[in-house]
Amino acid sequence: MKEEVILEITDLKKNYGSKSVLNGVSLQVKKGEIIGYIGPNGAGKSTTVKIILGIEDKYFGEIKIFGQDISDGNIEYKKKIGYVPEIAEVYDNLTGQEYLTFIGELYGLDLDLADYKAKSLMELFGIGEVYYSRIASYSKGMRQKLLIISSLLHNPELLFFDEPINGLDANSVMIFKEIMTQLSEQGKTIFYSSHIMDVVEKISSRIILLHDGKIAADGTFEELKRQNTKGSLEQIFNQLTGFNEHKELGAKFVSVVREM
């Protein structure tokens, strides 16, 4: 049985003025995959995701989601997508209940169902006590949990997470990793972007490394280990991106700090 392709990108290119950000990215993502989408700052990771979500336009190439070319103007596909951006603005004057039920209704959920699911998910994530509190009073970790819940409330088929565990404590990170694993097992497809290499290494069924707007590596962690001389994903990342100055720069940094 042929595996279902959820996302297909062909020769994606994007420029900001004279600056080229994406230089011919092509990939296929199949149902149930957890894609670790990594790369240095400025490699084009967030730009790729923003184009897929319709936040950025004026690109070259073709993008199909659920078999539909996203350039045809039909945005129905977005109902089946969940997204946690690296930096997100939430309505501080709303309570958790108001914010999540608002998001749920935007995605077509009945108000009572949205309220039930939102309250249940906040309780399971350990923040049920602030469900009726204004978001302005939330800690960074609480806000991040709220964003994760809002991305999952409508049971999407395709998820995009950009640094989703920022601000989460160790126990919450463990819960989040388990959530992702079980969602994948149920056929949900996940695009996961992070600079925390050990998490990407452990949760991803496939890792795509973007460098200078091109795919520099694509495979499972075991495949990447066989193709490169280094052991950990962090070491492979440094090898493929040509970065080997961390010790020297760290020593110079500490030297300046110690100057009196």
VODREN-905062 format. One line per field, with one value per residue (C-alpha): residue number from 1; y, x, z. Coordinates in steps of 0.05 Angstrom, whole numbers. Layout:
<pts>
n	NUM / ...
yy	Y / ...
xx	X / ...
zz	Z / ...
</pts>
This chain:
<pts>
n	1 / 2 / 3 / 4 / 5 / 6 / 7 / 8 / 9 / 10 / 11 / 12 / 13 / 14 / 15 / 16 / 17 / 18 / 19 / 20 / 21 / 22 / 23 / 24 / 25 / 26 / 27 / 28 / 29 / 30 / 31 / 32 / 33 / 34 / 35 / 36 / 37 / 38 / 39 / 40 / 41 / 42 / 43 / 44 / 45 / 46 / 47 / 48 / 49 / 50 / 51 / 52 / 53 / 54 / 55 / 56 / 57 / 58 / 59 / 60 / 61 / 62 / 63 / 64 / 65 / 66 / 67 / 68 / 69 / 70 / 71 / 72 / 73 / 74 / 75 / 76 / 77 / 78 / 79 / 80 / 81 / 82 / 83 / 84 / 85 / 86 / 87 / 88 / 89 / 90 / 91 / 92 / 93 / 94 / 95 / 96 / 97 / 98 / 99 / 100 / 101 / 102 / 103 / 104 / 105 / 106 / 107 / 108 / 109 / 110 / 111 / 112 / 113 / 114 / 115 / 116 / 117 / 118 / 119 / 120 / 121 / 122 / 123 / 124 / 125 / 126 / 127 / 128 / 129 / 130 / 131 / 132 / 133 / 134 / 135 / 136 / 137 / 138 / 139 / 140 / 141 / 142 / 143 / 144 / 145 / 146 / 147 / 148 / 149 / 150 / 151 / 152 / 153 / 154 / 155 / 156 / 157 / 158 / 159 / 160 / 161 / 162 / 163 / 164 / 165 / 166 / 167 / 168 / 169 / 170 / 171 / 172 / 173 / 174 / 175 / 176 / 177 / 178 / 179 / 180 / 181 / 182 / 183 / 184 / 185 / 186 / 187 / 188 / 189 / 190 / 191 / 192 / 193 / 194 / 195 / 196 / 197 / 198 / 199 / 200 / 201 / 202 / 203 / 204 / 205 / 206 / 207 / 208 / 209 / 210 / 211 / 212 / 213 / 214 / 215 / 216 / 217 / 218 / 219 / 220 / 221 / 222 / 223 / 224 / 225 / 226 / 227 / 228 / 229 / 230 / 231 / 232 / 233 / 234 / 235 / 236 / 237 / 238 / 239 / 240 / 241 / 242 / 243 / 244 / 245 / 246 / 247 / 248 / 249 / 250 / 251 / 252 / 253 / 254 / 255 / 256 / 257 / 258 / 259 / 260
yy	0 / 67 / 116 / 180 / 243 / 299 / 354 / 361 / 418 / 425 / 472 / 525 / 591 / 656 / 723 / 784 / 838 / 818 / 768 / 695 / 657 / 591 / 563 / 505 / 464 / 400 / 348 / 301 / 289 / 227 / 215 / 201 / 227 / 271 / 316 / 350 / 412 / 443 / 492 / 554 / 621 / 650 / 582 / 591 / 545 / 595 / 623 / 554 / 544 / 614 / 601 / 535 / 569 / 625 / 678 / 693 / 697 / 717 / 652 / 607 / 533 / 489 / 469 / 417 / 401 / 342 / 339 / 411 / 466 / 522 / 575 / 562 / 609 / 556 / 560 / 502 / 462 / 509 / 479 / 415 / 450 / 468 / 518 / 541 / 598 / 614 / 682 / 689 / 745 / 726 / 769 / 785 / 815 / 749 / 691 / 622 / 600 / 659 / 652 / 577 / 576 / 634 / 593 / 531 / 568 / 597 / 525 / 507 / 474 / 481 / 528 / 476 / 425 / 476 / 495 / 422 / 404 / 468 / 459 / 385 / 397 / 453 / 408 / 351 / 399 / 423 / 492 / 480 / 528 / 588 / 570 / 628 / 676 / 730 / 711 / 773 / 736 / 674 / 654 / 641 / 566 / 574 / 616 / 563 / 508 / 552 / 559 / 484 / 470 / 521 / 487 / 419 / 438 / 424 / 356 / 377 / 329 / 369 / 406 / 457 / 470 / 524 / 520 / 494 / 475 / 544 / 559 / 489 / 453 / 384 / 346 / 385 / 371 / 297 / 303 / 342 / 290 / 235 / 275 / 281 / 207 / 186 / 236 / 208 / 137 / 160 / 185 / 259 / 290 / 337 / 389 / 404 / 461 / 472 / 488 / 437 / 381 / 326 / 333 / 333 / 272 / 233 / 249 / 255 / 198 / 238 / 298 / 351 / 400 / 465 / 505 / 567 / 557 / 486 / 416 / 394 / 328 / 287 / 220 / 185 / 200 / 131 / 146 / 213 / 180 / 130 / 186 / 230 / 219 / 251 / 217 / 264 / 306 / 369 / 345 / 325 / 393 / 429 / 385 / 397 / 472 / 481 / 509 / 487 / 550 / 541 / 524 / 582 / 632 / 607 / 616 / 687 / 704 / 681 / 718 / 784 / 770 / 761 / 827 / 877
xx	0 / 28 / 41 / -1 / 38 / 12 / 60 / 99 / 147 / 179 / 237 / 216 / 252 / 242 / 278 / 274 / 297 / 366 / 374 / 360 / 331 / 306 / 345 / 306 / 279 / 244 / 215 / 157 / 128 / 86 / 29 / 51 / 122 / 154 / 201 / 257 / 268 / 333 / 386 / 426 / 391 / 374 / 375 / 302 / 265 / 213 / 206 / 189 / 135 / 106 / 99 / 65 / 16 / 1 / 33 / 87 / 74 / 113 / 152 / 173 / 159 / 101 / 71 / 17 / -18 / -66 / -56 / -80 / -37 / -39 / -32 / -103 / -134 / -173 / -155 / -197 / -134 / -117 / -173 / -132 / -68 / -43 / 13 / 56 / 102 / 168 / 141 / 66 / 21 / -39 / -95 / -71 / -138 / -174 / -178 / -152 / -224 / -242 / -179 / -185 / -260 / -249 / -196 / -240 / -299 / -254 / -239 / -313 / -320 / -385 / -375 / -392 / -345 / -289 / -299 / -299 / -237 / -199 / -212 / -195 / -130 / -108 / -120 / -81 / -24 / -23 / -52 / -125 / -125 / -114 / -168 / -211 / -153 / -130 / -71 / -34 / -22 / 7 / 80 / 120 / 111 / 35 / 31 / 70 / 23 / -36 / -7 / 5 / -66 / -94 / -57 / -86 / -157 / -188 / -153 / -111 / -79 / -15 / 23 / 78 / 117 / 171 / 211 / 149 / 183 / 211 / 194 / 169 / 196 / 228 / 164 / 123 / 175 / 168 / 92 / 98 / 146 / 96 / 39 / 78 / 96 / 24 / -3 / 46 / 23 / -48 / -27 / -17 / 41 / 88 / 138 / 184 / 234 / 282 / 354 / 352 / 387 / 379 / 302 / 301 / 346 / 301 / 232 / 242 / 227 / 264 / 311 / 318 / 376 / 371 / 434 / 440 / 369 / 382 / 372 / 440 / 416 / 352 / 343 / 333 / 383 / 414 / 422 / 454 / 502 / 524 / 534 / 577 / 637 / 606 / 561 / 509 / 460 / 493 / 561 / 531 / 497 / 563 / 599 / 548 / 542 / 617 / 614 / 673 / 691 / 648 / 706 / 749 / 692 / 671 / 742 / 746 / 678 / 699 / 765 / 729 / 681 / 741 / 774 / 777
zz	0 / -21 / 36 / 33 / 17 / 61 / 40 / -25 / -40 / -109 / -124 / -73 / -80 / -42 / -45 / 0 / -48 / -72 / -16 / -34 / 26 / -5 / -64 / -92 / -34 / -54 / -7 / 7 / 76 / 87 / 135 / 207 / 199 / 252 / 212 / 251 / 209 / 231 / 208 / 229 / 239 / 172 / 136 / 113 / 162 / 186 / 116 / 90 / 143 / 133 / 58 / 71 / 119 / 70 / 114 / 62 / -13 / -75 / -80 / -137 / -140 / -121 / -54 / -47 / 19 / 22 / -54 / -64 / -95 / -43 / -97 / -123 / -72 / -34 / 40 / 64 / 77 / 135 / 176 / 182 / 204 / 274 / 285 / 344 / 321 / 355 / 376 / 384 / 406 / 449 / 475 / 546 / 566 / 552 / 600 / 580 / 570 / 526 / 483 / 472 / 459 / 410 / 373 / 375 / 344 / 290 / 269 / 270 / 338 / 377 / 436 / 489 / 457 / 452 / 525 / 547 / 507 / 527 / 601 / 599 / 561 / 608 / 668 / 636 / 621 / 694 / 685 / 697 / 756 / 710 / 659 / 681 / 695 / 647 / 603 / 627 / 693 / 659 / 665 / 601 / 610 / 618 / 555 / 516 / 540 / 520 / 450 / 444 / 466 / 417 / 360 / 377 / 398 / 330 / 321 / 260 / 211 / 200 / 255 / 252 / 317 / 318 / 383 / 420 / 486 / 502 / 574 / 591 / 652 / 647 / 664 / 613 / 559 / 574 / 567 / 502 / 472 / 490 / 459 / 394 / 393 / 403 / 352 / 301 / 317 / 302 / 233 / 249 / 211 / 249 / 226 / 285 / 283 / 342 / 360 / 417 / 380 / 432 / 430 / 354 / 354 / 400 / 373 / 298 / 250 / 197 / 200 / 147 / 154 / 116 / 102 / 58 / 33 / 9 / 39 / 64 / 95 / 95 / 131 / 197 / 252 / 241 / 167 / 182 / 231 / 177 / 126 / 172 / 216 / 278 / 330 / 359 / 319 / 346 / 320 / 253 / 249 / 261 / 210 / 155 / 168 / 174 / 245 / 289 / 326 / 388 / 435 / 410 / 414 / 482 / 509 / 481 / 510 / 580 / 573 / 561 / 619 / 666 / 647 / 704
</pts>
